[in-house]
Amino acid sequence: MDENDKNCVLIFDEMSIEQRIYLDPSTGAYIGYVSLPGEPKHLASKALVFLLAGIRKRYKQVVAYHFTAGKAAHKAVVEVIMKILERCEQIGFKILALVCDMGKRGLLAHLGFSHKKDLMIYSRTHPFNANRLLYAMPDFIHVFKSLKEIFMKNKIMLLPDNIVHTEKLASNTINFEYIEWLEDHQLNMDLKFAPHLKKSYLKPSHFSKMKVSSATIVIHLHIAEVLLYLSQLRTDPSI
């Protein structure tokens, strides 16, 4: 493998699992308990997965996973991350950044980062290579979903002046109510302007909020094009 292809990021994320004990027939061991180092042997409710993803060359490789109780176990998780960083450095893989949903501020603090409003620390010296920086980056999928949720909640988004000027926009205001209007306007149409747009995507349940599919339908170029087309028709005074 080319040396530049060994430049990668370490992605880690947690997901809920069914609380249950299984017998692994290949090892004869019971699995389903918390497996983080130094943590009590409780029934696990989540799985924490770590994988490497290439930067120049596209690849993904799971390098570790642990069962967790869903509670803060920052020191144990940091220990796992440090072992991965060290081992990858030993075999020539350069982890340039840690990628996560940025929801665990305590964990990030233990790793030497911070994303508080009054204290942003997104880089630090690599713990196993003093000549390189290690960065902390948000998972862009979570950022995109969060952007959609913020947009839905606040209804209004204001664009910076430089974007308004560069793109020659008529206004700096993006109004979410127009998307709600579009869904309602086409509700009884046989041939809809945006057939995939549904009310459930605009007012999702707790578990539906974090679905990527609904976010990409609500915030999509096609929706903008439809709204632009209808505004140019001017057939409805509410547009």
ROVEXMAR-899684 format. One line per 8 residues: number of its first residue (from 1); for each residue y, z, x of N, C-alpha, C, O, CB. Coordinates in steps of 0.1 Angstrom, whole numbers, m for minus. Glycine has a CB too. Layout:
NUM> Y/Z/X/Y/Z/X/Y/Z/X/Y/Z/X/Y/Z/X ~ ...;
//
This chain:
1> m12/0/8/0/0/0/12/0/9/13/7/19/0/12/m10 ~ 22/m8/5/35/m9/12/42/5/12/41/12/1/44/m20/6 ~ 48/9/23/54/22/23/65/24/12/66/35/7/60/24/37 ~ 72/14/9/82/15/m1/76/17/m15/83/23/m24/91/3/m1 ~ 64/13/m17/57/15/m30/53/29/m32/49/33/m43/45/5/m31 ~ 53/37/m21/49/51/m22/61/60/m26/59/72/m29/44/56/m8 ~ 73/54/m28/84/61/m34/82/63/m49/79/53/m56/98/54/m31 ~ 82/75/m53/78/78/m67/86/90/m73/93/97/m66/63/80/m68;
9> 83/93/m85/89/105/m92/77/113/m97/66/107/m100/99/101/m103 ~ 79/126/m99/69/135/m105/74/138/m119/84/145/m121/67/147/m96 ~ 66/133/m129/70/136/m143/61/147/m148/48/147/m146/68/123/m151 ~ 66/156/m155/58/167/m161/63/169/m176/75/170/m178/58/180/m153 ~ 54/171/m185/57/173/m199/46/181/m205/35/182/m200/59/160/m206 ~ 50/188/m216/40/197/m223/38/192/m237/47/187/m244/46/212/m223 ~ 26/194/m242/23/190/m256/14/200/m262/7/207/m255/16/176/m256 ~ 15/201/m275/7/211/m283/m7/206/m284/m10/194/m285/13/213/m297;
17> m17/215/m283/m31/212/m285/m37/222/m295/m31/233/m298/m38/213/m271 ~ m49/218/m300/m56/227/m309/m62/239/m301/m67/237/m290/m68/220/m316 ~ m60/251/m306/m64/263/m299/m80/264/m302/m84/268/m313/m57/276/m304 ~ m87/261/m292/m102/261/m293/m108/261/m280/m103/256/m270/m106/248/m301 ~ m120/267/m279/m128/268/m267/m139/258/m267/m146/257/m277/m134/282/m265 ~ m140/250/m257/m150/240/m255/m160/243/m244/m155/249/m234/m144/226/m254 ~ m172/239/m245/m181/240/m234/m182/226/m227/m185/216/m233/m195/244/m238 ~ m178/226/m214/m179/214/m206/m193/212/m201/m197/220/m192/m169/214/m194;
25> m201/203/m207/m215/202/m203/m218/198/m188/m228/200/m182/m222/192/m212 ~ m207/191/m182/m209/186/m168/m208/198/m158/m214/197/m148/m198/176/m165 ~ m201/208/m162/m199/220/m153/m205/233/m158/m206/242/m151/m184/221/m150 ~ m207/233/m171/m212/245/m177/m202/255/m179/m205/267/m182/m223/251/m169 ~ m189/251/m178/m178/261/m179/m171/259/m193/m171/249/m199/m167/258/m168 ~ m165/270/m197/m158/270/m210/m143/267/m207/m137/273/m198/m159/284/m217 ~ m137/257/m214/m123/253/m212/m116/256/m225/m121/255/m236/m122/239/m208 ~ m103/258/m224/m94/261/m235/m86/273/m233/m78/277/m241/m103/263/m248;
33> m88/280/m222/m80/292/m218/m69/287/m209/m69/277/m203/m89/302/m211 ~ m58/296/m208/m47/293/m199/m53/292/m185/m60/300/m180/m37/305/m200 ~ m48/281/m178/m54/279/m165/m43/279/m154/m46/277/m142/m60/265/m165 ~ m31/283/m157/m20/284/m147/m24/295/m137/m29/306/m141/m6/286/m153 ~ m21/293/m124/m24/304/m115/m17/317/m117/m5/317/m119/m21/299/m101 ~ m25/328/m117/m19/341/m119/m16/345/m133/m10/356/m135/m7/342/m111 ~ m19/336/m143/m16/339/m157/m28/345/m164/m39/342/m160/m11/327/m164 ~ m26/354/m174/m37/360/m181/m45/350/m188/m41/339/m192/m32/371/m191;
41> m58/353/m190/m68/344/m196/m67/345/m211/m76/350/m217/m82/347/m191 ~ m56/339/m216/m55/338/m231/m59/325/m236/m60/315/m228/m40/342/m235 ~ m60/324/m249/m63/311/m255/m51/302/m254/m40/306/m257/m67/313/m270 ~ m53/290/m249/m41/281/m246/m37/274/m259/m45/271/m268/m45/270/m236 ~ m24/271/m260/m19/264/m272/m12/251/m268/m8/243/m276/m9/273/m279 ~ m10/249/m255/m4/237/m250/m10/232/m237/m17/239/m230/11/239/m247 ~ m8/219/m234/m13/213/m222/m1/208/m214/8/200/m220/m23/201/m225 ~ 0/211/m202/11/207/m193/5/197/m183/m4/200/m175/17/219/m185;
49> 11/184/m183/5/173/m175/15/169/m165/27/168/m167/2/161/m184 ~ 10/167/m153/19/162/m141/14/148/m137/2/146/m135/18/172/m130 ~ 23/139/m136/18/125/m131/29/119/m122/41/122/m123/16/116/m143 ~ 24/111/m113/33/103/m104/35/90/m110/26/83/m115/26/102/m90 ~ 48/85/m109/52/72/m114/59/65/m103/69/70/m97/60/73/m127 ~ 55/53/m100/61/45/m89/75/40/m93/78/39/m105/53/33/m86 ~ 84/39/m83/98/34/m85/99/19/m83/103/12/m92/107/42/m76 ~ 94/14/m72/95/0/m69/83/m7/m76/84/m17/m82/96/m3/m54;
57> 71/m1/m74/59/m7/m79/55/1/m91/55/14/m91/47/m7/m69 ~ 52/m5/m102/48/2/m115/34/7/m114/24/0/m114/50/m7/m127 ~ 33/20/m114/20/27/m115/22/41/m121/33/47/m119/13/28/m102 ~ 12/47/m127/12/60/m132/m1/66/m129/m12/60/m131/15/61/m147 ~ m1/78/m123/m13/85/m120/m12/100/m123/m4/107/m117/m17/83/m105 ~ m21/105/m132/m21/119/m134/m26/126/m122/m37/123/m117/m30/123/m147 ~ m19/136/m117/m23/143/m105/m27/158/m108/m34/165/m99/m12/143/m95 ~ m24/163/m119/m27/177/m123/m25/179/m138/m16/173/m144/m19/187/m114;
65> m32/189/m143/m29/193/m157/m33/208/m158/m42/212/m151/m36/184/m167 ~ m26/215/m167/m30/229/m169/m28/232/m184/m20/226/m191/m21/238/m160 ~ m37/242/m188/m35/247/m202/m26/259/m201/m27/267/m192/m49/251/m208 ~ m17/260/m211/m7/271/m211/m6/277/m225/m12/272/m234/7/265/m207 ~ 0/289/m225/2/296/m237/15/293/m244/18/299/m255/1/311/m235 ~ 22/284/m239/35/280/m245/46/289/m242/57/287/m247/33/278/m259 ~ 44/300/m234/54/309/m231/59/306/m217/53/299/m209/49/324/m231 ~ 71/312/m213/77/310/m200/67/315/m189/64/327/m189/90/317/m199;
73> 63/306/m181/55/310/m169/60/302/m157/53/295/m150/39/307/m171 ~ 73/304/m155/80/296/m146/75/297/m131/73/286/m125/95/300/m146 ~ 72/309/m127/67/310/m113/54/303/m111/52/297/m100/66/325/m110 ~ 45/303/m121/32/297/m120/34/282/m120/27/275/m112/23/301/m131 ~ 43/276/m128/45/262/m129/52/257/m116/49/247/m111/54/258/m141 ~ 61/265/m111/68/262/m98/57/261/m87/58/252/m78/79/272/m95 ~ 48/270/m87/37/270/m77/29/257/m77/26/251/m67/28/282/m79 ~ 26/252/m89/19/240/m91/27/228/m86/22/219/m79/15/237/m106;
81> 40/228/m90/49/217/m85/50/217/m70/50/206/m64/63/218/m92 ~ 52/228/m64/53/229/m50/41/224/m42/42/217/m32/56/243/m45 ~ 29/227/m48/16/222/m42/16/207/m43/11/200/m33/4/228/m49 ~ 20/201/m54/20/187/m55/30/180/m46/27/170/m39/23/183/m70 ~ 42/186/m45/52/181/m36/47/181/m21/48/171/m14/65/189/m37 ~ 41/192/m17/36/193/m4/24/184/m1/24/177/10/31/208/m1 ~ 15/183/m10/3/174/m8/8/159/m7/3/152/1/m7/176/m19 ~ 17/155/m16/21/141/m16/29/138/m3/27/127/2/31/139/m28;
89> 36/148/2/43/146/14/33/144/26/36/136/35/53/157/17 ~ 23/151/25/12/151/36/5/137/36/2/132/47/2/162/34 ~ 3/131/25/m4/118/24/5/106/24/0/95/22/m13/118/12 ~ 18/108/25/28/97/26/35/93/14/42/83/14/21/86/32 ~ 32/100/2/39/96/m10/52/104/m10/52/117/m9/30/99/m22 ~ 63/97/m12/76/104/m12/81/106/m27/85/97/m33/86/96/m4 ~ 81/118/m31/86/122/m45/101/124/m43/106/133/m37/79/135/m50 ~ 108/115/m49/123/115/m48/129/123/m59/141/127/m58/128/101/m48;
97> 122/125/m71/129/132/m82/118/138/m91/107/133/m91/137/122/m90 ~ 122/149/m97/114/155/m108/120/151/m121/132/151/m123/114/171/m106 ~ 111/146/m130/116/141/m143/109/149/m154/97/151/m155/112/126/m145 ~ 118/155/m163/113/163/m174/123/162/m186/133/155/m184/111/178/m170 ~ 120/169/m197/129/168/m208/141/177/m207/150/178/m216/122/171/m221 ~ 142/184/m196/154/193/m193/155/205/m203/165/211/m204/167/185/m193 ~ 144/208/m210/145/219/m220/142/232/m214/146/242/m220/135/216/m230 ~ 136/233/m202/132/245/m196/143/249/m185/140/246/m173/118/245/m190;
105> 153/255/m189/164/259/m180/159/269/m169/163/268/m158/176/264/m187 ~ 151/278/m174/146/289/m165/137/282/m154/139/286/m142/138/299/m172 ~ 129/273/m157/121/266/m147/129/258/m138/127/259/m126/111/257/m154 ~ 139/251/m143/148/243/m134/156/252/m124/158/249/m113/158/235/m142 ~ 160/264/m129/167/274/m121/158/279/m110/162/280/m98/172/286/m129 ~ 145/281/m113/135/285/m102/133/274/m92/129/277/m81/122/289/m109 ~ 135/262/m96/134/250/m87/146/247/m79/146/238/m71/129/238/m95 ~ 157/254/m82/170/252/m75/179/243/m82/189/238/m76/167/247/m62;
113> 177/240/m95/186/231/m102/193/238/m114/190/250/m117/178/219/m108 ~ 203/232/m119/210/237/m131/216/226/m139/222/217/m133/220/248/m127 ~ 215/227/m152/222/217/m161/230/224/m171/232/219/m183/212/207/m167 ~ 236/235/m167/246/242/m176/259/234/m176/262/228/m166/247/257/m172 ~ 267/236/m186/279/228/m187/289/232/m176/296/224/m171/286/231/m200 ~ 288/245/m172/298/249/m161/291/250/m148/298/253/m138/303/263/m165 ~ 279/245/m147/272/245/m133/261/234/m133/250/236/m138/266/259/m130 ~ 265/222/m128/255/211/m128/250/210/m113/258/206/m104/262/198/m133;
121> 238/212/m111/231/210/m98/219/201/m101/209/206/m106/227/224/m92 ~ 220/189/m97/210/179/m99/202/174/m87/194/166/m87/216/167/m107 ~ 206/181/m75/199/177/m63/198/189/m54/207/198/m55/206/165/m56 ~ 188/189/m45/187/200/m35/179/194/m24/173/183/m25/179/212/m42 ~ 178/201/m13/171/197/m1/156/197/m5/151/207/m11/173/205/11 ~ 149/186/m2/134/186/m4/127/197/3/129/199/15/128/172/0 ~ 119/205/m4/113/217/2/104/214/13/101/223/21/106/225/m9 ~ 99/202/14/89/198/25/94/187/34/87/181/42/76/195/19;
129> 107/183/32/113/173/41/128/176/41/135/171/32/110/159/37 ~ 133/182/52/147/186/52/157/174/53/169/176/52/150/195/64 ~ 151/162/56/160/150/58/162/143/45/168/132/45/153/141/68 ~ 156/148/34/157/141/21/161/150/10/159/162/11/143/134/18 ~ 168/145/0/171/152/m12/161/151/m23/154/140/m24/185/148/m17 ~ 159/161/m31/150/160/m42/159/161/m55/167/171/m56/139/171/m42 ~ 158/152/m64/167/151/m75/159/156/m88/147/156/m89/172/137/m78 ~ 167/161/m98/162/164/m111/168/154/m121/180/153/m121/165/179/m115;
137> 159/148/m128/164/137/m138/158/140/m152/147/144/m153/160/123/m133 ~ 166/137/m162/161/139/m176/152/127/m179/154/116/m174/172/140/m186 ~ 142/129/m187/133/119/m192/142/110/m202/146/115/m212/121/125/m199 ~ 144/97/m199/153/89/m207/148/88/m221/157/86/m230/154/76/m200 ~ 135/89/m224/130/88/m237/136/100/m245/140/98/m257/115/88/m238 ~ 135/112/m239/140/124/m246/155/123/m248/161/127/m258/137/137/m238 ~ 162/117/m238/177/116/m239/180/106/m251/189/109/m259/182/110/m226 ~ 172/95/m252/175/86/m263/172/92/m277/180/90/m286/165/73/m261;
145> 161/100/m278/158/106/m291/169/117/m294/173/119/m305/144/113/m290 ~ 173/124/m284/183/134/m286/197/128/m290/204/134/m298/185/143/m273 ~ 200/117/m284/212/109/m287/212/106/m302/222/107/m309/214/97/m278 ~ 201/101/m307/200/97/m321/202/109/m330/208/109/m340/186/91/m323 ~ 196/121/m326/197/133/m334/211/138/m334/216/142/m345/188/144/m328 ~ 218/138/m323/232/142/m322/241/133/m331/250/137/m338/237/142/m307 ~ 238/120/m330/245/110/m338/244/112/m353/253/112/m360/240/95/m334 ~ 231/115/m357/228/118/m371/235/131/m376/240/131/m387/213/119/m373;
153> 236/141/m367/241/153/m371/257/153/m372/262/158/m381/237/164/m361 ~ 263/147/m362/278/147/m361/284/135/m368/296/136/m372/282/146/m347 ~ 276/125/m371/281/113/m379/290/104/m371/291/92/m374/288/118/m391 ~ 298/110/m362/308/102/m354/305/103/m340/302/113/m334/322/107/m358 ~ 307/91/m333/306/91/m318/318/83/m313/321/72/m318/292/84/m313 ~ 325/89/m303/336/83/m297/333/77/m284/328/84/m275/348/93/m296 ~ 336/64/m282/334/57/m269/345/59/m260/357/60/m264/331/42/m272 ~ 342/60/m247/353/60/m237/362/48/m237/358/37/m241/347/62/m222;
161> 375/50/m233/384/39/m234/380/27/m225/383/16/m229/398/44/m229 ~ 374/30/m214/370/19/m205/360/10/m211/360/m3/m209/365/24/m191 ~ 350/15/m219/340/7/m226/347/m1/m237/344/m13/m239/329/16/m232 ~ 356/5/m244/363/m2/m255/371/m13/m249/371/m24/m255/373/8/m263 ~ 377/m11/m238/385/m22/m232/376/m33/m226/379/m45/m228/394/m16/m220 ~ 366/m29/m219/357/m39/m213/350/m48/m223/349/m60/m221/346/m32/m204 ~ 345/m41/m234/337/m49/m244/346/m54/m255/342/m61/m264/327/m39/m250 ~ 360/m52/m254/370/m57/m263/366/m53/m278/366/m61/m287/370/m72/m262;
169> 364/m40/m279/360/m35/m292/373/m32/m301/383/m29/m295/352/m22/m291 ~ 371/m33/m314/382/m30/m323/386/m16/m324/397/m12/m328/379/m36/m337 ~ 376/m7/m321/378/7/m323/369/15/m313/359/9/m308/375/12/m337 ~ 372/27/m311/364/35/m302/354/44/m310/347/53/m304/373/44/m293 ~ 354/42/m323/346/51/m332/334/44/m337/334/33/m342/355/56/m344 ~ 322/51/m335/310/47/m341/306/56/m352/305/68/m350/298/46/m330 ~ 305/51/m364/303/59/m376/288/58/m381/284/47/m385/313/56/m387 ~ 281/69/m381/267/68/m385/265/66/m400/255/61/m405/260/81/m382;
177> 276/69/m408/275/67/m422/273/52/m426/268/49/m437/288/72/m429 ~ 277/43/m418/275/29/m421/260/26/m421/255/17/m429/282/20/m411 ~ 252/32/m412/238/30/m412/231/36/m424/222/30/m430/231/36/m399 ~ 236/47/m428/231/53/m441/235/44/m453/227/43/m462/237/67/m443 ~ 247/39/m453/251/29/m463/242/17/m464/238/13/m475/266/25/m461 ~ 239/12/m452/230/0/m452/216/3/m458/211/m5/m465/228/m5/m437 ~ 211/14/m454/197/18/m460/198/19/m475/189/15/m482/192/31/m454 ~ 209/25/m480/210/26/m495/214/13/m501/209/10/m512/222/37/m498;
185> 222/5/m495/226/m8/m500/215/m18/m502/214/m25/m512/237/m14/m491 ~ 205/m17/m493/194/m27/m494/181/m21/m501/171/m27/m501/190/m31/m480 ~ 183/m9/m506/171/m2/m511/163/m10/m522/151/m10/m521/175/11/m518 ~ 170/m16/m531/163/m24/m542/162/m39/m539/158/m46/m548/170/m21/m555 ~ 165/m43/m527/164/m57/m523/150/m61/m520/142/m53/m513/173/m60/m512 ~ 145/m73/m525/132/m77/m521/132/m82/m506/122/m80/m499/128/m89/m530 ~ 143/m89/m502/144/m93/m489/155/m85/m482/167/m87/m485/148/m109/m488 ~ 151/m76/m474/160/m66/m468/166/m71/m455/160/m78/m447/153/m53/m466;
193> 179/m67/m452/185/m70/m440/178/m64/m428/176/m70/m417/200/m67/m440 ~ 175/m51/m430/168/m43/m420/155/m37/m426/155/m25/m430/177/m32/m413 ~ 144/m45/m427/132/m40/m434/126/m27/m428/119/m21/m436/122/m51/m434 ~ 128/m25/m416/121/m13/m410/129/0/m411/124/11/m408/119/m16/m395 ~ 142/m1/m416/150/10/m417/147/18/m430/147/13/m441/165/6/m418 ~ 143/31/m428/139/39/m439/147/52/m440/152/57/m430/124/42/m438 ~ 148/58/m452/155/70/m453/149/81/m445/156/90/m441/156/74/m468 ~ 136/81/m444/129/91/m437/132/91/m422/131/102/m415/113/90/m438;
201> 137/80/m417/141/79/m403/155/85/m401/159/90/m391/141/65/m398 ~ 163/85/m412/177/90/m412/178/105/m415/187/112/m410/186/82/m422 ~ 168/110/m422/167/124/m425/152/128/m422/145/132/m432/171/127/m440 ~ 148/128/m410/134/131/m406/131/146/m407/140/155/m407/132/126/m392 ~ 118/149/m408/113/162/m408/114/168/m394/117/160/m384/99/163/m414 ~ 110/180/m392/111/186/m379/102/179/m369/106/177/m357/107/201/m380 ~ 90/175/m373/80/169/m364/84/154/m362/80/148/m352/66/170/m369 ~ 90/148/m372/94/134/m371/106/131/m362/108/120/m358/96/128/m384;
209> 114/141/m359/126/140/m352/124/134/m338/132/126/m333/133/153/m351 ~ 113/138/m332/111/134/m318/102/122/m316/96/119/m306/104/145/m311 ~ 101/114/m327/93/101/m326/102/90/m321/113/88/m325/88/97/m340 ~ 97/83/m310/105/73/m304/107/61/m313/117/55/m313/98/68/m291 ~ 97/58/m321/97/46/m330/109/47/m340/116/37/m342/84/45/m338 ~ 111/58/m346/122/59/m355/136/58/m348/145/53/m354/121/73/m363 ~ 137/64/m336/149/63/m329/153/49/m325/164/45/m326/148/72/m316 ~ 143/41/m321/145/27/m317/149/18/m329/154/8/m327/134/22/m309;
217> 145/22/m341/148/15/m353/162/18/m357/170/9/m361/138/18/m364 ~ 166/31/m357/180/35/m361/190/30/m351/200/24/m355/180/50/m362 ~ 188/32/m338/197/27/m328/192/14/m322/184/15/m313/200/38/m317 ~ 196/3/m328/190/m10/m324/201/m21/m326/209/m20/m334/177/m13/m333 ~ 200/m30/m317/209/m42/m317/209/m49/m331/219/m53/m336/206/m52/m306 ~ 197/m50/m337/196/m56/m350/204/m49/m361/211/m56/m369/181/m57/m354 ~ 205/m36/m360/213/m29/m370/227/m32/m368/235/m34/m378/210/m13/m369 ~ 232/m32/m356/246/m35/m353/249/m50/m357/260/m52/m363/249/m34/m338;
225> 240/m59/m355/242/m73/m359/243/m74/m374/252/m82/m380/231/m82/m354 ~ 235/m67/m382/235/m67/m396/248/m62/m402/254/m68/m410/223/m59/m402 ~ 252/m50/m396/265/m44/m400/277/m53/m397/286/m54/m405/267/m31/m394 ~ 277/m60/m386/287/m69/m382/288/m81/m392/298/m85/m397/286/m74/m368 ~ 276/m86/m395/275/m97/m404/280/m94/m418/288/m101/m424/260/m102/m406 ~ 276/m82/m423/281/m78/m437/296/m75/m437/302/m77/m447/273/m66/m441 ~ 301/m69/m426/315/m66/m425/323/m79/m425/334/m79/m431/318/m58/m413 ~ 318/m90/m419/325/m103/m419/325/m109/m433/334/m117/m436/318/m112/m409;
233> 314/m107/m441/314/m112/m454/324/m106/m463/330/m113/m472/300/m110/m460 ~ 326/m93/m462/336/m86/m469/334/m87/m484/343/m88/m492/350/m91/m466 ~ 321/m87/m488/318/m88/m503/317/m75/m509/317/m74/m522/304/m96/m504 ~ 318/m64/m501/317/m51/m507/329/m43/m501/330/m42/m489/303/m44/m503 ~ 337/m37/m510/349/m30/m505/346/m17/m497/354/m12/m490/357/m26/m517 ~ 333/m13/m498/329/m1/m491/326/m4/m476/324/6/m468/317/6/m497 ~ 325/m16/m473/321/m20/m459/334/m19/m450/333/m22/m438/315/m34/m458;
//
